């Protein structure tokens, strides 16, 4: 396993700008998840893909957020019109088919700072 | 919404000591998991528990799924400096298999 890869690792942007993060899951993993983590908190679930289908979205995923996984491999998370409250670590995770619930492999995260 | 309460929030221990931390919830969970996160890294799965009462070990780590399904604990025996980090409990009781509820973490610091 080469691990879950995320980029960019760090992004600083001005309020109102759009940002996009990319996640490359472990190659044989068909399930992909996005989480958000703020300082001093645990990760919070945002959305889940099985192959290319987005099957679940948290109410945390406002209409400014959109996630895609067009070919069932890598995924992107776009945040439009960023706000200071969007500053957080965005974590991507993947898991194998037929694996136990919650057994996720996380990437190193993409840290967003909105000025 | 559902919340997991982890305690203690932080702890300092001497190298070689045993460590105990726990996680409680007002709701029932079907799965409990423990993850560890090092600075600048994503969480790494340590132990997964799937049955009430289950006791599982992974090296020096032991975790239990509480009988009431509302709590779990994690023990670390004979702590070493590389045990430093933040330990998160996580629970699952519905939704996709990756839709987990995480606690706020227990920060472990070891005095060498």
Boltz contact constraints between the chains, C-beta under 6 A:
constraints:
  - contact:
      token1: [A, 33]
      token2: [B, 98]
      max_distance: 6.0
  - contact:
      token1: [A, 41]
      token2: [B, 104]
      max_distance: 6.0
  - contact:
      token1: [A, 42]
      token2: [B, 88]
      max_distance: 6.0
  - contact:
      token1: [A, 42]
      token2: [B, 102]
      max_distance: 6.0
  - contact:
      token1: [A, 42]
      token2: [B, 103]
      max_distance: 6.0
  - contact:
      token1: [A, 42]
      token2: [B, 104]
      max_distance: 6.0
  - contact:
      token1: [A, 42]
      token2: [B, 105]
      max_distance: 6.0
  - contact:
      token1: [A, 43]
      token2: [B, 102]
      max_distance: 6.0
  - contact:
      token1: [A, 45]
      token2: [B, 99]
      max_distance: 6.0
  - contact:
      token1: [A, 48]
      token2: [B, 96]
      max_distance: 6.0
  - contact:
      token1: [A, 48]
      token2: [B, 98]
      max_distance: 6.0
  - contact:
      token1: [A, 56]
      token2: [B, 95]
      max_distance: 6.0
  - contact:
      token1: [A, 56]
      token2: [B, 96]
      max_distance: 6.0
  - contact:
      token1: [A, 91]
      token2: [B, 42]
      max_distance: 6.0
  - contact:
      token1: [A, 100]
      token2: [B, 48]
      max_distance: 6.0
  - contact:
      token1: [A, 101]
      token2: [B, 31]
      max_distance: 6.0
  - contact:
      token1: [A, 101]
      token2: [B, 92]
      max_distance: 6.0
  - contact:
      token1: [A, 101]
      token2: [B, 97]
      max_distance: 6.0
  - contact:
      token1: [A, 102]
      token2: [B, 31]
      max_distance: 6.0
  - contact:
      token1: [A, 102]
      token2: [B, 33]
      max_distance: 6.0
  - contact:
      token1: [A, 102]
      token2: [B, 92]
      max_distance: 6.0
  - contact:
      token1: [A, 102]
      token2: [B, 100]
      max_distance: 6.0
  - contact:
      token1: [A, 103]
      token2: [B, 45]
      max_distance: 6.0
  - contact:
      token1: [A, 103]
      token2: [B, 48]
      max_distance: 6.0
  - contact:
      token1: [A, 104]
      token2: [B, 98]
      max_distance: 6.0
  - contact:
      token1: [A, 106]
      token2: [B, 42]
      max_distance: 6.0
  - contact:
      token1: [A, 106]
      token2: [B, 43]
      max_distance: 6.0
  - contact:
      token1: [A, 107]
      token2: [B, 42]
      max_distance: 6.0
  - contact:
      token1: [A, 108]
      token2: [B, 41]
      max_distance: 6.0
  - contact:
      token1: [A, 108]
      token2: [B, 42]
      max_distance: 6.0
  - contact:
      token1: [A, 109]
      token2: [B, 42]
      max_distance: 6.0
